[in-house]
Amino acid sequence: MTAIDRGQAHLSFAPEVGGAVTGFTVDGRDVLRPAAPGAAEALLTASFPLAPFCNRIPQGRFVFEGREVVLPPNLEGHPHALHGQGWRSAWTAERAADGEALLSYEHAPDAWPWAYRAEQRFKLMDAGFRVELTIINTGETAMPAGLGFHPYFPRRPGETLTAANDGVWLIDTEVLPTIHHPGPWEADWAAGAPVEGHGLIDHCYTGWDQKAVLRAPGQPDTIITASPECRWLHVYVPPGEDFLCVEPCASRPNPFGEGDTGMVVLQPGESRSIWMQVVTG
């Protein structure tokens, strides 16, 4: 297992499992949900990157600059392409020393017909870490790109989430966005709301100000911040589970749909980067 340390902070990785983080502890306390022992599935880890798009593309079909692309399903029992290729591929640990790590992934054209390189650069702090996710178009034609992070947090007794937003994308039975609902829905995260007591929340929130706070009685806060490009916050709270996800994203679900979805176009050699920081205390 690849790992880095700084003081009481410890960050571990499984590069071969979608470039995933397997754990982040401070003074022995889990700040991220630890990966299941021997986990070979990114969904069972502590955090993984979303590249080169976030969330679901309906039926995996889209058109880009006149070219039709069809991506195969990549989650069992689900018909839509999800989260890109990075989380389903092995990464390489190029460096892991002195509190810093570099993981990389090289994508050769396949159903996603563009070549790219993705990088994650981690830097530990005394009570937190920062990760920068970069995608570089290494092909010969323009490529669409969107990035995000998918961290899992332990669900603590009495936990609340505070995250400014101006609305939410409602979803259908296949977790695809339908209409944008302005203002609070189900849980008023902008005002700070309990994590417990809701039905399934698997929603993308708009107007996020790049800061979210998880707070539990008698325990240190967990503060998630992100780069300005991360204008969407996806929140996943599955009923009955012992975790939740608070996901800074630079593009929204159905990234090739109508309106502003956050997707950008990278010309050959161009890159895009975003960052996320998780701090406890």
Secondary structure, DSSP 4 states (H G I P E B T S, - for coil): -EEEEETTEEEEEETTTTTEEEEEEETTEESSPPPPTT--SGGGSSEEEEBS--SEEGGGEEEETTEEEEPPP-BTTB-SEESBSGGGS--EEEEEETTEEEEEEEE--SSS---EEEEEEEEEETTEEEEEEEEEE-SSS-EEE--EEEEEEE--TT-EEEE--SEEEEE-TTS-EEEEEES--SS-GGG-EESSS-S-EEEEEES--SEEEEE-TTS--EEEEE-TT--EEEEEE-TT-SEEEEEEESS-SSTTSSS----EEE-TT-EEEEEEEEEE-
